């Protein structure tokens, strides 16, 4: 079943790519288009029929099939041959700014994509310069060619938009087919955004110069009822430039809130962009936009529920661990992230945080760690530290890789800097769960963690869950090398305010455990949403075109408004997504009502406990009560080095004796790049690198 679905998806995808390769050629325009238009541009779909069939339907069908594929793949595993291929293609090829760490797969696909853009531009220009040069303004030939270049650059930028929204679809079923997650793919969205905005800027400037040359500069503000409205393109470009400038790394880091709010203009950007290019060209990019808005609306539905915050641990390093209640049916993989929204801090802002728990080990709870940096997290820390006994929190997610199998390696080296240790806590907890199966071969784990201050060692107290027993960790071979870079020795005294505090929150009537947005079998029901909403869209577009637009075009002797065509597509698409998603969401909610009632009853019955304080493992010499044995294990497994940074090259190359070493790194960019360079240097062929980055 899986093989059949996979083969069908591969065929459809290759066909989809083939259309993109051919669509810019003279053969497609002069020979294929007339034949295709005759059969596909029917009275039900009009001029958008060809693009709808060739570029929209295949990718939407792949999206539905991918839901089936991921549903059938209950416990994701990869055959050894596929694993070796993925490892080779994931090999680091180069480390350089501004691209960062580039793997063999990324380099291959990037070169192919750039080749597609160059190929398309060449073919478009060939048609304009040698087949048919558009010159309705009776301009000079060189001026007409100047205009044609600007027009064709815009066409090439449009290709980028066919892929732009795939990486930011958080619950995407397309990305896992390539072994990707939305978090790891954000950089592709950034690359595509830079390329498309640059090409659109060139497109705009060329037309402004052209209109100035022929004394028609007011064309910038023209809104043609039967053809491309220039003003819509101008407005889209202004919005695009605002989003582009505020998303530049230096700007985004210094003024994150301005970037955040400006980026939410994407809805207006899409509206004016579609009005400018028209319904036919909109169908070329429709799949990634349609799937993005399905994901966005489902995330909205999930976020309307208040999540039950059970407790918070305030670390001596002024960081937080928040623990939420979850349903046992919610499964996620290590290194996943959860988005949090606290209305009392901001009505609009959502922030991602690393999940430190394991869904297999901790069936009923989910934990995230939050570092106090930036205004939003500082306000959250202040609220948690105050005397409040409840806090309204909404959540989205968790989101993470579809599969995560660290036990394939003989050894595992985890390199972290500061709060970069948090995704590795979930990895270690997952290994603890796997160790309960005596037949599972576990890798030896070396955790190399670097902290600026001594009190940051409190992060290590989070490695084991509070209720862990010695027998649970007896098979785990864990060694920790911790480096405190800003202090030369261990402080002799510790202030009382540096105690590790645990705070419990009272359950509220509207609180509910975190659960999958569509309940159990989430992938299968997501496929139902995608299929039903798209089929509904095709039916409504067919009805509107046949019985409303077609009579205007053919019976009245006039041409139906160009702008209204695009607006109809966007409006009906949104309506179909809203109806289909809402019906499936409410239906699944009704079906899961009994389970939710039981979980909610458990949430309400949790006894409220008074806040407690306890010394961290690293700040007092005496044995800790209750938690002493597992935390003694952490202390015994840890070597703390003061006043120095880890010699990563020596640490990694010393692992050469092991047959297969998995290397994962999460931390500052400089650290990630250093580890990547060592692994790609060829000095040790047994190192297999993977970077985890949440710094976009």
C-alpha positions in Angstrom: 0.0 0.0 0.0 2.7 2.4 1.0 4.9 1.6 -2.0 2.0 2.1 -4.4 1.0 5.5 -2.9 4.7 6.5 -2.9 5.2 5.5 -6.5 2.0 7.4 -7.5 3.2 10.6 -5.7 6.6 10.4 -7.4 5.0 10.1 -10.9 2.7 13.1 -10.2 5.5 15.2 -8.8 7.8 14.5 -11.7 4.9 15.4 -14.1 4.3 18.6 -12.2 8.0 19.6 -12.4 8.0 18.7 -16.1 5.1 21.2 -16.7 7.1 23.9 -14.9 10.1 23.1 -17.1 8.1 23.3 -20.3 5.7 26.1 -19.6 8.2 28.8 -20.5 9.1 27.3 -23.9 7.9 28.3 -27.3 6.9 24.7 -28.0 4.4 24.9 -25.0 3.2 28.4 -25.9 2.8 27.9 -29.7 1.9 24.2 -30.1 0.7 22.7 -26.8 -1.3 25.7 -25.4 -3.8 25.9 -28.2 -4.5 22.2 -28.1 -4.7 22.2 -24.3 -6.9 25.3 -24.2 -9.3 23.7 -26.6 -9.9 20.7 -24.3 -9.3 22.2 -20.8 -10.5 25.9 -21.0 -14.1 24.8 -20.8 -17.2 26.9 -20.1 -16.9 25.7 -16.5 -13.4 26.9 -15.9 -12.6 29.5 -18.6 -9.0 30.5 -19.3 -7.8 29.1 -16.0 -8.7 25.6 -17.0 -5.3 24.6 -18.4 -3.2 25.8 -15.4 -5.8 24.4 -13.0 -5.5 20.9 -14.5 -1.7 20.9 -15.1 -0.4 22.7 -12.1 -3.1 22.7 -9.4 -4.7 19.3 -9.5 -1.5 17.2 -9.4 -0.1 18.9 -6.3 -3.4 18.8 -4.5 -3.7 15.2 -5.3 -0.1 14.6 -3.9 -1.2 16.4 -0.7 -4.1 14.1 -0.2 -2.0 11.0 -1.0 0.7 12.2 1.4 -1.9 12.2 4.2 -2.8 8.6 3.4 0.9 7.7 3.2 1.7 9.2 6.6 -1.4 7.6 8.2 -0.4 4.2 6.9 3.1 4.8 8.2 2.0 4.4 11.8 5.5 4.0 13.2 7.8 5.7 10.7 10.8 3.5 9.9 13.2 3.6 7.0 14.8 0.6 5.3 18.6 0.5 5.7 19.1 1.4 2.0 16.9 4.5 2.3 18.7 5.5 5.5 22.1 5.3 3.9 20.9 7.3 0.9 19.5 10.0 3.2 22.7 10.1 5.2 24.8 10.6 2.0 22.5 13.3 0.7 22.5 15.0 4.2 26.3 15.3 4.2 27.5 18.9 4.7 29.0 20.3 1.5 29.8 23.8 2.5 29.5 26.2 5.4 29.4 29.9 4.4 27.4 33.1 5.0 24.7 34.0 4.2 23.6 30.5 3.2 24.9 28.9 6.4 25.2 25.1 6.5 24.4 23.6 3.1 24.0 19.8 2.6 24.4 17.8 -0.5 20.6 17.7 -0.9 20.2 21.4 -0.4 23.0 22.2 -2.9 21.5 19.8 -5.5 18.0 21.2 -5.3 19.2 24.8 -5.1 21.2 24.4 -8.3 18.3 22.7 -10.0 16.0 25.5 -8.9 18.3 28.2 -10.1 18.7 26.3 -13.3 14.9 26.3 -13.7 14.8 30.0 -13.1 17.6 30.7 -15.7 16.0 28.3 -18.2 12.6 29.9 -17.8 14.1 33.4 -18.2 16.0 32.4 -21.3 12.9 30.9 -22.9 10.6 33.8 -22.0 13.2 36.3 -23.5 13.6 34.1 -26.6 9.8 34.3 -27.2 9.8 38.0 -26.7 12.8 38.9 -28.7 12.6 36.3 -31.6 9.0 35.1 -31.8 6.6 37.9 -30.7 7.7 41.3 -29.3 4.7 43.0 -27.6 4.7 46.7 -28.6 1.2 48.1 -28.2 2.6 51.5 -27.1 4.4 51.9 -30.5 7.7 52.4 -28.6 11.1 52.0 -30.2 12.3 48.4 -30.6 14.9 48.7 -27.9 12.3 50.2 -25.5 9.9 47.4 -26.2 12.7 44.9 -25.5 13.5 46.8 -22.3 9.8 46.4 -21.3 9.8 42.7 -22.3 12.8 42.0 -20.0 11.0 43.6 -17.0 7.9 41.6 -17.8 9.7 38.3 -18.1 11.6 38.9 -14.8 8.2 39.1 -13.1 7.2 35.8 -14.7 10.4 34.2 -13.2 9.6 35.7 -9.8 6.1 34.1 -10.1 7.8 30.6 -10.2 9.2 31.3 -6.7 5.7 31.9 -5.4 4.7 28.4 -6.5 7.0 27.1 -3.7 7.0 30.0 -1.2 4.4 28.8 1.3 5.2 25.1 1.5 8.0 25.7 4.1 5.8 27.8 6.4 2.9 25.3 6.4 3.6 24.0 9.9 1.5 20.8 9.8 2.5 20.1 6.2 2.2 16.6 4.8 4.4 17.5 1.8 7.6 18.4 3.7 7.8 15.0 5.6 8.0 13.3 2.2 11.4 14.9 1.7 12.4 14.3 5.4 11.8 18.0 6.3 9.9 19.9 8.9 8.5 23.4 8.8 11.1 24.5 11.4 14.0 23.2 9.4 12.6 24.6 6.1 12.1 28.2 7.2 15.4 29.1 5.6 14.0 27.9 2.2 11.1 30.3 2.7 13.6 33.1 3.4 15.7 32.2 0.3 12.6 32.2 -1.9 11.3 35.4 -0.3 14.6 37.2 -1.1 14.8 35.9 -4.7 11.1 36.7 -5.5 11.1 40.1 -3.9 14.4 41.0 -5.7 12.9 39.8 -9.1 9.6 41.7 -8.4 11.6 44.8 -7.5 13.5 44.6 -10.8 10.2 44.0 -12.6 8.7 47.1 -11.0 11.7 49.3 -11.7 11.9 48.3 -15.3 8.3 49.2 -15.9 8.7 52.5 -14.1 11.6 53.4 -16.2 9.8 52.2 -19.4 6.7 54.3 -18.6 9.0 57.3 -17.9 10.7 56.8 -21.3 7.4 56.8 -23.2 5.8 59.6 -21.1 3.2 57.3 -19.5 4.3 57.3 -15.9 0.7 57.5 -14.7 0.3 53.9 -15.9 1.7 53.0 -12.5 -1.7 53.9 -11.0 -3.9 52.5 -13.8 -6.6 50.0 -12.9 -7.7 48.3 -16.2 -11.1 46.5 -15.9 -10.3 44.0 -18.6 -6.6 43.5 -18.2 -3.8 43.6 -15.7 -4.4 46.3 -13.1 -1.1 48.1 -12.6 -2.1 49.8 -9.3 -2.7 46.4 -7.7 0.9 45.4 -8.6 2.2 48.7 -7.2 0.4 48.2 -3.9 1.6 44.6 -3.7 5.2 45.7 -4.3 5.0 48.4 -1.6 3.7 45.8 0.9 6.3 43.3 -0.3 9.2 45.8 0.3 7.9 46.6 3.8 7.8 42.8 4.6 11.2 42.3 2.9 13.1 45.0 4.7 11.7 44.2 8.2 12.6 40.5 7.7 16.3 41.2 7.1 18.3 39.5 9.9 19.7 42.7 11.5 16.3 44.4 11.5 14.4 41.3 12.7 16.7 40.7 15.7 16.6 44.4 16.9 12.9 45.0 16.2 11.2 41.7 16.3 7.7 43.0 17.0 7.8 45.3 14.0 8.9 42.3 11.9 6.2 40.2 13.4 3.3 42.6 12.7 4.6 43.7 9.3 4.8 40.1 8.2 1.2 39.6 9.0 0.4 41.8 6.0 0.9 38.7 3.9 -2.8 38.4 3.5 -3.0 41.8 1.8 0.1 41.0 -0.2 -1.6 37.9 -1.6 -4.8 39.7 -2.4 -3.2 42.4 -4.5 -0.8 40.0 -6.0 -3.5 37.8 -7.3 -5.6 40.7 -8.5 -2.5 41.9 -10.5 -1.6 38.5 -12.1 -5.2 37.3 -12.6 -7.0 34.0 -11.9 -5.2 32.0 -14.6 -1.8 32.7 -13.2 -3.1 32.3 -9.6 -3.9 28.7 -10.4 -0.1 28.2 -11.1 0.7 28.9 -7.4 -2.6 27.9 -5.9 -1.6 24.5 -4.3 0.9 26.0 -1.8 -1.4 28.9 -1.0 -4.4 26.7 -0.6 -2.6 24.2 1.7 -1.1 27.0 3.7 -4.5 28.5 4.5 -6.0 25.1 5.4 -3.1 24.8 7.9 -3.5 28.3 9.1 -7.3 27.9 9.8 -6.8 24.6 11.5 -4.2 26.2 13.7 -6.7 29.0 14.5 -9.3 26.4 15.5 -6.7 24.6 17.8 -5.7 27.9 19.4 -9.2 28.8 20.4 -9.0 26.2 23.3 -7.3 27.1 26.5 -4.5 24.7 27.5 -4.2 23.3 31.0 -1.0 24.6 32.5 -0.1 22.2 35.3 3.1 23.6 36.8 6.1 25.7 36.3 9.7 25.2 37.4 11.6 28.4 37.9 15.3 27.6 37.4 18.1 29.3 39.3 19.3 30.6 35.9 16.0 32.6 35.6 14.6 30.3 33.0 11.3 28.5 33.0 10.0 25.0 32.4 6.2 24.9 31.8 4.4 21.6 32.1 1.0 21.2 30.3 -1.6 18.5 30.5 -2.0 16.5 27.2 -4.2 13.7 26.0 -2.5 10.3 25.8 -3.3 10.2 22.0 -1.0 13.2 21.3 2.3 11.8 19.9 5.3 13.9 18.8 8.9 13.3 18.2 12.0 14.6 20.0 13.2 18.2 18.9 9.5 19.2 18.4 8.4 22.8 19.2 5.2 24.2 20.7 3.8 27.7 20.0 2.5 29.6 23.0 0.1 32.5 23.2 -0.5 34.3 26.5 -3.3 36.9 26.0 -2.4 38.8 29.1 1.0 39.6 27.5 0.0 40.1 23.9 -3.3 39.5 22.1 -1.5 38.6 18.8 1.9 37.2 19.4 2.8 33.5 19.3 6.2 32.3 20.2 7.8 28.8 19.6 9.6 26.9 22.4 11.4 23.6 22.4 9.5 20.6 23.8 11.7 18.8 26.4 9.4 15.9 27.2 8.9 12.6 25.5 5.4 11.6 24.4 6.2 8.0 24.9 7.7 8.4 28.4 5.3 11.1 29.7 1.9 10.1 28.5 -0.2 12.8 30.1 2.1 15.8 30.2 4.1 18.0 27.8 6.9 20.3 28.9 8.7 23.3 27.3 11.6 25.4 28.4 11.6 29.1 28.0 14.7 31.3 28.3 14.2 34.8 29.6 15.3 37.0 26.8 13.3 39.6 25.0 10.3 41.6 26.3 7.7 38.9 25.8 9.6 36.2 27.8 10.5 38.7 30.5 6.9 39.6 31.0 6.0 35.9 31.1 8.7 35.2 33.7 7.4 38.1 35.8 3.9 36.8 35.7 4.9 33.2 36.6 7.1 34.4 39.4 4.3 36.5 40.9 1.6 35.3 43.2 -0.9 34.2 40.5 -2.4 30.8 40.8 -3.6 30.4 37.2 -2.6 31.7 33.8 -4.5 31.7 30.5 -2.4 30.0 27.8 -3.3 28.8 24.3 -1.1 26.5 22.3 -0.4 25.4 18.7 1.3 22.2 17.9 3.5 20.5 18.7 5.4 20.4 15.4 8.4 18.3 14.6 9.9 15.7 12.3 7.7 12.8 11.3 10.4 10.3 12.3 13.3 10.5 14.7 15.4 7.4 15.1 18.6 8.1 17.0 19.2 4.4 17.9 20.5 3.7 14.4 23.9 5.2 15.5 26.4 3.4 17.6 27.3 6.6 19.4 25.6 10.0 19.7 27.4 13.3 20.3 25.1 16.1 21.3 26.7 19.6 21.2 24.8 22.5 22.6 25.3 26.2 23.6 23.2 27.8 26.3 19.5 27.0 25.9 20.4 24.9 22.8 20.5 22.0 25.2 16.7 21.9 25.4 16.0 19.8 22.2 18.5 17.3 23.5 16.6 16.8 26.7 13.8 15.4 24.7 16.3 13.1 22.8 17.7 11.7 26.0 14.2 11.2 27.5 13.2 9.3 24.3 16.3 7.1 24.8 15.2 6.4 28.3 11.9 5.2 27.0 13.6 3.0 24.4 15.9 1.6 27.1 12.8 -0.1 28.7 12.8 -2.5 25.7 15.6 -4.9 26.6 16.1 -5.9 22.9 16.8 -2.3 21.8 20.4 -1.5 21.3 21.1 2.0 22.6 23.9 4.3 21.5 26.4 5.7 23.9 25.6 9.4 24.4 28.0 12.2 25.0 26.4 15.6 25.8 28.8 18.5 25.3 27.1 21.6 26.7 28.5 25.1 27.0 27.0 27.7 29.3 28.0 31.3 30.0 27.2 31.3 33.8 27.4 28.8 36.6 23.7 28.9 37.3 22.9 27.8 33.8 24.0 24.3 34.9 20.4 24.1 36.3 19.4 23.1 32.7 20.9 19.7 33.5 18.4 19.2 36.3 15.7 18.9 33.5 17.3 16.0 31.7 15.3 13.4 33.8 11.6 13.7 34.5 10.6 14.2 38.2 9.1 10.8 38.6 12.0 8.8 37.0 13.4 5.8 38.9 16.9 4.3 38.9 15.8 1.2 37.0 14.5 3.5 34.2 17.9 4.9 33.5 20.0 1.9 34.3 20.7 1.0 30.6 21.4 4.6 29.5 25.1 5.2 29.0 25.2 9.0 29.3 28.3 11.1 29.8 28.0 14.9 30.1 30.9 17.4 29.6 29.7 20.8 30.8 31.6 24.0 30.2 31.1 27.3 32.1 32.9 29.9 30.0 32.6 33.1 32.1 33.6 31.8 35.5 37.0 30.3 36.5 35.7 28.3 39.4 32.6 27.2 41.2 31.1 30.0 43.4 31.4 29.3 47.1 28.0 30.6 48.1 24.5 30.6 46.5 21.8 33.2 47.1 18.4 32.0 48.3 16.7 33.4 45.3 18.7 31.0 43.2 16.7 28.0 44.5 14.9 25.9 42.0 11.2 26.6 42.6 8.2 24.5 41.5 4.9 26.3 41.2 1.5 24.6 40.7 -1.5 26.2 39.0 -5.2 25.8 39.8 -7.3 24.1 37.0 -9.8 26.4 35.4 -13.2 25.4 34.0 -12.2 26.2 30.4 -8.9 24.5 30.6 -8.4 21.3 28.5 -5.4 19.1 27.7 -3.4 19.7 24.6 -4.7 17.3 21.8 -4.3 16.8 18.1 -6.3 19.4 16.2 -8.3 16.7 14.4 -8.0 14.1 17.2 -6.6 10.5 16.6 -5.8 9.6 13.0 -5.0 13.3 12.5 -3.3 12.7 9.1 -6.3 10.8 7.7 -8.7 13.5 8.7 -6.4 16.2 7.3 -6.6 14.4 4.0 -10.4 14.6 4.2 -10.2 18.3 4.8 -7.9 18.9 1.9 -9.8 16.7 -0.5 -13.3 17.9 0.4 -12.3 21.6 0.4 -10.6 21.4 -3.0 -13.4 19.4 -4.6 -15.9 21.9 -3.2 -13.7 24.7 -4.7 -13.7 23.1 -8.1 -17.5 22.7 -8.0 -18.2 26.3 -7.0 -15.7 27.7 -9.4 -17.3 25.7 -12.2 -20.8 26.9 -11.3 -19.8 30.5 -11.0 -17.9 30.5 -14.2 -20.5 28.6 -16.2 -23.6 30.4 -15.0 -22.4 33.8 -14.1 -19.1 34.7 -15.8 -19.5 32.8 -19.1 -22.9 34.5 -20.0 -21.3 37.9 -19.5 -18.3 37.1 -21.8 -20.4 35.5 -24.5 -23.9 36.8 -24.4 -23.5 40.5 -23.6 -20.5 41.2 -25.9 -18.4 42.6 -23.0 -15.5 41.1 -21.1 -16.0 40.1 -17.5 -14.0 42.2 -15.1 -10.4 40.9 -14.8 -10.1 41.8 -11.1 -13.4 40.1 -10.2 -12.1 36.8 -11.6 -9.2 36.7 -9.2 -11.4 37.8 -6.3 -13.9 35.0 -7.0 -11.1 32.4 -6.8 -9.8 33.8 -3.5 -13.3 34.2 -2.0 -14.5 30.7 -2.9 -11.2 29.2 -1.8 -11.5 30.8 1.6 -15.2 29.8 1.9 -14.4 26.1 1.0 -11.5 26.0 3.5 -13.7 27.5 6.2 -16.6 25.2 5.6 -14.7 21.9 5.2 -12.2 22.5 8.1 -15.0 23.6 10.4 -17.2 20.7 9.7 -14.4 18.1 10.1 -13.1 19.8 13.2 -16.5 20.0 14.9 -17.3 16.4 13.8 -14.0 15.1 15.3 -14.6 17.2 18.4 -18.0 15.6 18.9 -16.6 12.1 18.3 -13.8 12.7 20.9 -16.1 14.3 23.4 -16.1 11.4 25.8 -12.3 11.2 25.8 -12.0 14.9 26.3 -14.5 14.8 29.1 -12.5 12.1 30.9 -9.3 14.1 30.4 -11.0 17.3 31.5 -12.3 15.5 34.6 -8.7 14.5 35.4 -7.6 18.0 34.9 -10.2 19.4 37.2 -9.5 16.8 39.9 -5.8 17.6 40.2 -5.2 18.9 43.6 -3.6 22.3 43.9 -0.2 22.2 45.6 1.6 25.1 47.2 4.8 26.3 45.6 7.9 24.5 46.7 11.6 25.4 46.6 14.5 23.0 46.4 18.3 23.4 45.9 19.6 22.5 42.4 22.0 19.6 42.1 24.8 22.0 41.4 24.3 24.6 44.2 24.3 22.5 47.4 26.5 19.7 48.5 23.8 17.8 50.5 21.7 15.0 49.1 18.3 16.2 47.8 15.2 14.7 49.3 12.9 12.5 47.1 14.7 13.4 43.9 18.2 12.5 45.2 18.9 9.3 43.3 18.2 10.2 39.7 19.8 13.6 40.2 22.9 12.0 41.8 23.1 10.0 38.6 23.3 13.3 36.6 25.9 14.7 38.9 28.0 11.5 38.7 27.8 11.5 34.9 28.9 15.1 34.6 32.3 16.7 34.4 32.2 20.5 34.8 35.0 22.6 33.3 35.3 26.3 34.3 36.8 29.2 32.3 37.1 27.4 29.0 35.2 26.5 25.9 35.0 22.9 24.6 37.6 21.8 22.1 35.1 20.6 19.6 37.6 19.4 17.1 39.3 17.1 19.6 36.0 15.9 21.1 34.6 14.9 17.7 37.8 13.4 16.2 38.4 11.3 19.4 35.1 9.5 18.5 36.8 8.1 15.4 37.0 4.6 17.0 33.2 4.2 16.9 31.7 2.7 13.7 28.9 5.2 13.3 28.6 8.5 15.2 25.6 10.8 15.0 26.5 14.4 15.7 23.7 16.9 16.5 24.3 20.5 17.4 22.0 23.3 18.6 23.3 26.6 19.7 24.8 29.9 18.4 25.5 30.1 14.7 29.3 30.1 15.2 29.1 26.8 17.1 26.9 25.2 14.5 29.2 26.2 11.7 32.3 25.0 13.6 30.8 21.5 14.2 29.6 21.4 10.6 33.1 22.2 9.2 34.7 19.5 11.4 32.2 16.9 10.3 32.6 17.8 6.6 36.4 18.1 6.7 36.9 14.4 5.9 39.2 14.0 9.0 36.7 11.5 10.4 34.4 9.7 8.0 32.2 8.2 10.7 30.7 11.5 11.8 27.1 12.1 10.5 26.0 15.7 11.1 22.6 17.2 11.8 22.0 20.8 12.9 19.0 22.0 14.9 18.4 25.8 14.5 15.6 27.9 15.8 17.4 31.1 14.9 15.7 32.2 11.7 
